[in-house]
Amino acid sequence: MRSDEFSNEHVPSITKEALEELTYQKYGDSPTIKSYTKWKLFEENSPLRLPTEAKAGEVRIKANVLLSGSGTKFDLPKGVELSEGTLGLSQPEESRILGFHFYVLKRAYRLRITEDLVEPLVIVSHLSEKVFISHHINIEAENVKVPIIIYDMTEEGVKSFVIELKARKAELELLTVGKHKSLSHYLLRASLGGGTRVKAFTIISGGKMSHHREDYSLEGKGSELVLRGMPIGIGSAVDYLTNVLQYGERTVGETRVHGFAYQNGWTVHRGVAKVFEGARGSSSEVSSHVITMDKGSLGVSVPMLEVDTGDIEAASHSSSVSQFDEDALFYLRARGLTRKEALSLFVHGIGEALSDHLEKLRSKARSSVRGLTEGLL
């Protein structure tokens, strides 16, 4: 199915005048809202300065949904229905970067999953020209078991990719692979209804500046999220934000992130977990650890846990920024490995451990970890 079969009548819009009034984010004293993304780079390469159309580039990934440049192709399996519009979980007035996203966005697509999927639903977002492009996908899942793989790739220019997800009584396995060279903005915003279980693994190879944000709202009773993340800044910059908001009773939120910074790289993880008053009997964890693997690299770890109810099953948070264990490196090099091989083995091992909680996507997760770490270190 071609993208030109749809119109943009169901896409939120914003005028240039309204866009000019927006800021990228609200500033304050808390480190969780301090600016770690180099927004100046996005301003210098905004859609007010760059073209907003691009040809589809070469993508060597077999995808069910392929968004490349301004082109879109669909090859959907049985049990996935396609329509247009957004789910309303994100709006252009929220920030200047989302303002840019909707200012440029031509079409948004909705995928409604009505049957269990054995094979992963593969979504690819890709850009290989110096332009500003927006891609937007919405996913609805109810009473189904679904594995999903999302590839977010930016080689040139600036790409904004937004995914809105609504799930109820569903089991989802979600693998997100971000691989960037230039500027990228990514937002996953998910609403999890009662009985929904999500296992997610995210690995990000930062580009010139990668702003990657995942927001999960656990709204229904008994909804669960297990999130594992691995941001990697190797001669690049990645600002990784995770926000888990627990509203429903007996919800479970578990976030564990291990980041790496190398070769003057810049890796930041900011993780928020908030348990609201109505989330009685819930448990929440946010764990954030960043390793700087050489001098000159920057690592930032900022987890924050807030609990508004006295009826809590468990709540914990931890944080660390440390240097790579040179004794471990010496041990590996003494056995014939080069420094590059030893570092790759170390990062690869962490990635394998983080991806173990996936089931249907386990082999895909491991191959993605290998591809990123072996190609970068």
KACOR-V811131 format. One record per residue. N is the residue number from 0. RES is the residue in three letters. SS is DSSP state (helix for helix, strand for strand, loop for the rest). PHI is phi as a letter, one per 30 degrees, with the letter a starting at -180 (none if undefined). OMEGA is omega in degrees with one decimal (* if undefined). Layout:
N RES SS PHI OMEGA
N RES SS PHI OMEGA
This chain:
0 MET loop none -177.4
1 ARG strand c -179.6
2 SER helix d -176.8
3 ASP helix d 175.5
4 GLU helix d -177.2
5 PHE loop c 174.1
6 SER loop c 179.7
7 ASN loop c -175.3
8 GLU loop d -178.2
9 HIS loop c 179.8
10 VAL loop c 176.3
11 PRO loop e -177.9
12 SER loop b 177.7
13 ILE loop b 179.1
14 THR loop d 177.7
15 LYS helix d 179.8
16 GLU helix d 178.4
17 ALA helix d 179.2
18 LEU helix d -177.6
19 GLU helix d -177.4
20 GLU loop d -174.0
21 LEU loop d 172.6
22 THR loop c -178.2
23 TYR loop d 177.6
24 GLN loop a 177.8
25 LYS loop d -177.9
26 TYR loop c 177.6
27 GLY loop a -177.5
28 ASP loop d -176.9
29 SER loop d 178.6
30 PRO helix d 179.9
31 THR helix d 178.7
32 ILE helix c 172.7
33 LYS loop d -178.6
34 SER loop d 172.6
35 TYR loop c 174.0
36 THR loop d 178.6
37 LYS loop d -174.7
38 TRP helix d 179.5
39 LYS helix e 178.9
40 LEU helix d 177.4
41 PHE helix d 178.8
42 GLU helix d 179.1
43 GLU helix d -179.2
44 ASN loop b -177.3
45 SER loop d 176.3
46 PRO loop d 174.3
47 LEU loop d -178.9
48 ARG loop b -177.3
49 LEU loop c 171.7
50 PRO loop d -178.1
51 THR loop b 174.6
52 GLU loop b -179.8
53 ALA loop a 174.8
54 LYS loop d 175.3
55 ALA loop d 178.9
56 GLY loop c 179.9
57 GLU loop d 179.8
58 VAL loop b -177.2
59 ARG loop c 178.2
60 ILE loop b 177.4
61 LYS loop d -172.0
62 ALA loop b 170.3
63 ASN loop d 174.1
64 VAL strand b -179.5
65 LEU strand c 175.1
66 LEU strand c -179.0
67 SER strand b -173.6
68 GLY loop h 177.0
69 SER loop c -177.3
70 GLY strand c 179.7
71 THR strand b 176.2
72 LYS strand b 179.8
73 PHE strand b 172.3
74 ASP loop b -169.0
75 LEU loop d 177.7
76 PRO loop d 175.5
77 LYS loop d 179.8
78 GLY loop j 176.8
79 VAL strand b -179.4
80 GLU strand c -175.6
81 LEU strand c 172.4
82 SER strand b -177.8
83 GLU strand b 177.8
84 GLY loop j 179.4
85 THR loop c 177.8
86 LEU loop c 176.9
87 GLY loop i -179.7
88 LEU loop d 177.5
89 SER loop b -176.2
90 GLN loop b -177.0
91 PRO helix d -176.4
92 GLU helix d -176.9
93 GLU helix d -176.0
94 SER loop a -179.3
95 ARG helix d -179.3
96 ILE helix d 174.5
97 LEU helix d 173.1
98 GLY helix d 175.6
99 PHE helix e -177.5
100 HIS helix e -177.3
101 PHE helix d 176.6
102 TYR helix d -177.1
103 VAL helix c -170.0
104 LEU loop e 178.6
105 LYS loop c -176.2
106 ARG loop b 172.7
107 ALA loop b -174.6
108 TYR strand c 179.4
109 ARG strand c 176.4
110 LEU strand c 177.8
111 ARG strand c -176.3
112 ILE strand c -172.9
113 THR loop c -179.0
114 GLU loop b 173.6
115 ASP loop d 176.3
116 LEU loop c 177.4
117 VAL loop d 178.2
118 GLU loop d -179.6
119 PRO loop d 169.8
120 LEU strand d -172.8
121 VAL strand c 178.8
122 ILE strand c -178.8
123 VAL strand b 172.3
124 SER strand c -168.8
125 HIS strand b 175.7
126 LEU strand b -178.7
127 SER loop b 177.0
128 GLU loop b -179.6
129 LYS loop d 177.8
130 VAL loop b 171.1
131 PHE strand c -176.3
132 ILE strand b 174.7
133 SER strand c 172.5
134 HIS strand b -175.0
135 HIS strand b 179.6
136 ILE strand b 177.5
137 ASN strand c -176.6
138 ILE strand b 174.8
139 GLU strand b -178.8
140 ALA strand b 179.3
141 GLU strand b 179.1
142 ASN loop h -179.7
143 VAL loop b 171.3
144 LYS strand c -171.1
145 VAL strand b 167.3
146 PRO strand c -177.5
147 ILE strand b 174.5
148 ILE strand c 178.6
149 ILE strand c 174.4
150 TYR strand c -179.3
151 ASP strand c -171.2
152 MET strand b 178.0
153 THR strand b -178.8
154 GLU loop c 178.7
155 GLU loop b 174.3
156 GLY loop i -178.2
157 VAL strand b 178.2
158 LYS strand b 172.7
159 SER strand c -176.9
160 PHE strand b -179.4
161 VAL strand c 174.3
162 ILE strand b 174.5
163 GLU strand c -174.5
164 LEU strand b 171.9
165 LYS strand b -178.4
166 ALA strand b 178.0
167 ARG strand b -178.4
168 LYS loop h -177.3
169 ALA loop b 172.9
170 GLU strand c -175.9
171 LEU strand b 169.2
172 GLU strand c -169.9
173 LEU strand b 174.7
174 LEU strand c 178.0
175 THR strand c 179.4
176 VAL strand c 176.6
177 GLY strand c 179.9
178 LYS strand b -169.4
179 HIS strand b 170.8
180 LYS loop b -175.5
181 SER loop c -176.3
182 LEU strand c -179.6
183 SER strand b 172.1
184 HIS strand b -177.7
185 TYR strand b 175.5
186 LEU strand b 169.6
187 LEU strand c 179.3
188 ARG strand b -172.5
189 ALA strand b 174.3
190 SER strand c -174.7
191 LEU strand c 180.0
192 GLY loop d -176.5
193 GLY loop e 176.4
194 GLY loop i -179.0
195 THR loop d 176.4
196 ARG strand b -179.8
197 VAL strand b 169.3
198 LYS strand c -173.8
199 ALA strand b 174.2
200 PHE strand b -178.7
201 THR strand b 173.5
202 ILE strand b -174.6
203 ILE strand b 169.5
204 SER strand c -173.6
205 GLY loop d 175.7
206 GLY strand c 176.9
207 LYS loop e 168.2
208 MET strand a 179.2
209 SER strand c 176.1
210 HIS strand c -174.4
211 HIS strand b -175.6
212 ARG strand b 176.4
213 GLU strand b 179.2
214 ASP strand c 178.1
215 TYR strand b 177.6
216 SER strand c -179.2
217 LEU strand c -170.0
218 GLU loop c -175.5
219 GLY loop c 178.9
220 LYS loop d 176.6
221 GLY loop i 178.2
222 SER loop d -173.5
223 GLU strand b 173.8
224 LEU strand b 170.4
225 VAL strand c -174.4
226 LEU strand c 173.6
227 ARG strand b -177.9
228 GLY strand b 177.3
229 MET strand b 174.3
230 PRO strand d -177.6
231 ILE strand b 175.1
232 GLY strand c 180.0
233 ILE strand c -172.5
234 GLY loop i -174.4
235 SER loop b -177.0
236 ALA strand b 176.4
237 VAL strand b 175.2
238 ASP strand c -173.6
239 TYR strand c -179.5
240 LEU strand c 173.9
241 THR strand b 179.3
242 ASN strand b 179.5
243 VAL strand b -178.6
244 LEU strand c -175.7
245 GLN strand c -179.4
246 TYR loop c -173.2
247 GLY loop d 176.8
248 GLU loop d 176.1
249 ARG loop h 174.2
250 THR loop d 179.8
251 VAL strand b 175.2
252 GLY strand b -177.2
253 GLU strand b -179.2
254 THR strand c 176.1
255 ARG strand b -176.2
256 VAL strand b 172.3
257 HIS strand b -179.3
258 GLY strand c -178.8
259 PHE strand b 175.7
260 ALA strand b -172.9
261 TYR strand a 176.7
262 GLN loop h -178.2
263 ASN loop i 178.1
264 GLY loop d -176.1
265 TRP strand b -178.3
266 THR strand b -178.2
267 VAL strand b 168.3
268 HIS strand b 173.4
269 ARG strand c -175.7
270 GLY strand b 179.2
271 VAL strand c 172.0
272 ALA strand b -178.4
273 LYS strand b 178.9
274 VAL strand c -175.8
275 PHE loop d -173.2
276 GLU loop e -177.9
277 GLY loop d -176.1
278 ALA loop d -178.3
279 ARG loop d 178.2
280 GLY loop i -177.1
281 SER strand c 173.2
282 SER strand b -175.9
283 SER strand b 178.2
284 GLU strand b 170.4
285 VAL strand b -177.1
286 SER strand b -174.3
287 SER strand b -178.3
288 HIS strand b -178.7
289 VAL strand b 179.7
290 ILE strand c 171.8
291 THR strand c -169.7
292 MET loop c 174.2
293 ASP loop a 177.5
294 LYS loop d 179.5
295 GLY loop j 177.6
296 SER loop c -177.6
297 LEU strand c 174.1
298 GLY strand b 178.6
299 VAL strand b 179.5
300 SER strand b -176.6
301 VAL strand b 173.5
302 PRO strand d 177.9
303 MET strand b -179.2
304 LEU strand b 178.7
305 GLU strand b -177.2
306 VAL strand b -177.0
307 ASP loop c -179.6
308 THR loop c 176.6
309 GLY loop d 179.6
310 ASP loop c -175.2
311 ILE strand b 179.1
312 GLU strand d 179.0
313 ALA strand a 178.1
314 ALA strand a -179.8
315 SER strand a 172.7
316 HIS strand b 179.7
317 SER strand b -175.8
318 SER strand a 172.6
319 SER strand a 168.5
320 VAL strand b -174.1
321 SER strand b 176.0
322 GLN strand d 179.3
323 PHE loop d -178.6
324 ASP loop d -178.2
325 GLU helix d 177.3
326 ASP helix d 177.4
327 ALA helix d 178.5
328 LEU helix d 178.8
329 PHE helix d 179.7
330 TYR helix e -178.5
331 LEU helix d -179.1
332 ARG helix d 178.2
333 ALA loop d 178.8
334 ARG loop c 169.1
335 GLY loop j -179.8
336 LEU loop d 172.2
337 THR loop d 177.9
338 ARG helix e -179.8
339 LYS helix d 179.9
340 GLU helix d -178.8
341 ALA helix d 179.0
342 LEU helix d 179.2
343 SER helix d 179.0
344 LEU helix d -179.8
345 PHE helix d -179.4
346 VAL helix d 179.6
347 HIS helix d -179.9
348 GLY helix d 176.8
349 ILE helix d -179.6
350 GLY helix d 177.2
351 GLU helix d -179.7
352 ALA helix d -179.1
353 LEU helix d -176.1
354 SER helix d -175.9
355 ASP loop d -176.9
356 HIS loop d 174.7
357 LEU loop d -179.4
358 GLU loop c -178.1
359 LYS loop d -175.2
360 LEU loop c -172.4
361 ARG helix e -179.0
362 SER helix d 177.4
363 LYS helix d -179.7
364 ALA helix d -178.2
365 ARG helix d 178.8
366 SER helix d 177.3
367 SER helix d 177.2
368 VAL helix d 179.6
369 ARG helix e -177.2
370 GLY helix d -178.7
371 LEU helix d -176.1
372 THR helix d -179.4
373 GLU helix d -179.5
374 GLY helix d -173.3
375 LEU helix c -175.2
376 LEU loop d *
